[in-house]
Amino acid sequence: MPALLTSEITFSIASISSLVPHFKSGKLRPIAVANETRTPLLPDVPTMAEAGPLPGYRSTFGSACSHRRARRGPSSIASTGRSTSPAGPGGGEKRLNSVGLSPVGTTPEHYMEVMKADLVRYAKITKDAHIKPD
C-alpha cells in the first residue's frame, strides 16, 4: 500500500477493505473489482469481466469459519444456512459487507468442492500461461 500511495507502483490488486478509504479520499482510483458481481461498497465500479477483454474472469477469496456446539457436529451447524453472529442474525453480515466481504453459508463438503474446482482452474491458468514454480 505505501508503494501504491507514493506512486512507486501504479497498479495493484489488493483487498478491497484496504483500498476503500483511499478511494473515498481520492488518493486512489478504482478500475474494477475482481468479484463475479459488483460490490455494494463500490456500486459504480465494474467487475473485471465488465471492464475489459476478460469475459468470465473472476477471482474469489474464500475462508472458512466453523465451530462445534455440544452434541452437534460441524456438518449439521454449517448446513443451517446463513451464519449468525453474537450481534444476532445478519449482524456479522453487515460488518463483513462494510469492508467488501460477502458471507456465504455452506456445508464443509460444498466448500471442499469449491476449493478443488479452484485448484483445477488455477492449474489450467498457470499451465496455459507457461508459469513454472520457482
N, C-alpha and C positions, 0 to 999 in steps of 0.2 A: 504494500500500500504506500509506503513512503516513496518508493521509486516512481510509482504512478503519479502521486501528487506533486512531485518535483520535476516531472517530465523527463526523468531519466529513461523511463519507458513510456510508450504512448498507447499501449493496448494491454488489456488484461482480462482474463476470465476468472472471476472470483465470486465468493459467496455474496449473494445479494444483500445480506444483513450488514456486511461490512462496507458496502458501497452506497446504500440508500442515503445516509447522512451527507455524503459528498455530492450526490445527485441533487439533493434538496438545496444544498448551499451554492450550487452552480460551479463547484470546483471540477466536477467530472460530468461527462455526458453519456447517458446510457445509449447503446447502439441496439442491443437485442437481449432477450432473456433466453436461456437455454432450455427452458421448460417446454413441454408439448403445448401448453396453453399460456396465454398472457397471465401475468400476476396481478391481482387486485392492488398490490402495493405500487405498481407502475403500469396502470391500465393502458396508457398510450404508447408504451414501448412494445414493439413487435417481437414475436418469437424469432429464433434464428431461421426457422423454416420460412417464415413470412418475409424476413429482411433480406435474404439473399438467395443465391442459387443452391440452396441446401434442402431440397424437398425431403420431408420425412426426418429431418435432423431432430434429435432430442438427446438431452443429457440429463440424467436424473441422479439425484443423490439420495441414497437410502440409508437409513439407520434404523435399527430396531430397538425397541424398549419393551421389556416384559417384566413381569413379576409373578410370584406364585402365592396364591391365597391358600390358607389351610383347607385341606380336603378337596382342592380343585387343582387340576394340572394346568400348565401353561396353554395347552391347546384349547381347553374349554374357556379360558379367560379371553384369549385372542379372538376366538370365534364369536364373541358377543358383539363384535362390530366396532362402532366408533369408540374411541378411548374417552375416558373421563379423567379428570384431574382433581386434586384436593379442592379446587375452586368450584367444582361441580361440572356436570356435563357441558362440554363446549368451552369451558373456561380456559383450559390449556390450549384448545384450538385457536382461540382469539389471540393468545400470546404468541403462538407459533406463526400465525398469519401475519402478525405485526412485524415480523422480521423476514418475511418472504418464504416461510416454510408452510407446506400443506400436509397436515397429518392424514394418514390413510389407515383405517383399521383393516387388519387382515389376519389370516392364520399363519402360524410358523411354516406350515407346508407350502402355502402360496408364496410367501416371501422367499423361501428357498428356490422355488421355481423361477421367480423373477431374477434372483441372483445368478442362477445357472444360465438363463437366457441372456443376461447381460454379458456374462463371460464369453459365450459363443459369439455375440455381436461384436464385442471388443477384440476378440481374437481375429475375426474376419477383417475388421478395420486395420489392425496392425499388420496383418498379412498382406492385404491389398496395398497398403502404403509402404511396404517393404521395411517396416520398423523392426530392427533387431534388438534383442535385450543386451544391455551392457554387461 
